Amino acid sequence: MPRKRQNPTAAMRATHMRRSPLRTPRIFFMDESVVGFDALYDSMEKCQKGVTWKDSAAHYVLNGIRETLKLEEQLKTGSYRQHDPMHFKITSPKPRDIISISFRDRVYQRSLNDNSVYPQMTRHLIYDNAACQDDKGTDFARKRVKHFLQEHYRIYGTKGYIAICDVHAYYPSMRHDVAEKVLRKGLDEKSYQRCRSVLESQYAGDTGYNPGSQMVQIIGISMLNEIDHYIKERLHIHAYLRYMDDAILVHPDRAYLEHCINQIGEMLGEIGLEFNRGKTKIIKVTEKFLFLGFYYRLTDTGKVLMSLNPERTKKERRKLRRMAAKYRRGEMSRDTIYQSYAGWRELASRGNNTKMIMRMDAYLKNLMEVDNGAEKKQTVGQGEEGVGVPQSRSSKTGGTD
């Protein structure tokens, strides 16, 4: 009797599976939208922006097809193991502990986040949850704050109050068990297990995450989602916006806002968080307040003025002086300085800062003119010993006295 011919692909798969036994069921790794070649390669192209100056990232990108095939095989066979992350500190805009993961791990996590975690976790977020989402961000949040103030003025005039809320040490205080419940509630089982595996390999202990990971950012915007819905649907605060751990509530009644803050504080306590009492306060709607780098003020005519935080301007001036010093030493080009300044100028132009921008333009122009004058003075003529010396008019034209 002729022997039945075995499918060669099935035979190769069976041999490979015997060499690489799985620790979890094989079906867990077979979602092509996350761990397939196309998904991983697309993720690599997103991750390479701005980091190919690093040797590890450049090596991966230059060998993109081979590295992606290798990563795909590891994920599908269960042999994938994450590398140990690097921990470091940053000081701006405020001191924080950050983790950095290898480029290979970043590619996988970006694919997992973009193709599974993000679309599932953001489905049930309120519209005014403004951070870390497509078509949202700081510009969106600033426009919404301005909209809420103008809307309040049309109905109540200048009578009303604003509650400014801030959660104390938001990321360092996040409980891991609460984060896992949030993920389990929002994700399918396979995606949840993947996320849990990533988080457990990067964060030890029972409390605290480091910002920097996209997955942690998704946890950050989702952790308070139930509170967001409670504020909108049960407390009926229409003019409410949250950007990560900073929130704004606008209402005509101060006593009701105090009640809202008490209710929110109790809900925060249930998940191991608390308000930053130094930053959480209730002010009159016409008072100036700081939110996302801008001071807002509602005028008596209903106009909302936005002025850039002066601390940012002072910081930019210090930065320009340092860059100008490097320019004088030949360590930085003129174009680099102006490209850097353009970022601050673009930010300032989003508010009512015309005069401030004009002063900064003049400051930079004067700074660069002084540098040009110093440079010219140093390079005018060279003596026989190579020392710069002033030259007479006749010597410049080749004449003699």
Disulfide bonds with the S-S distance in Angstrom:
none
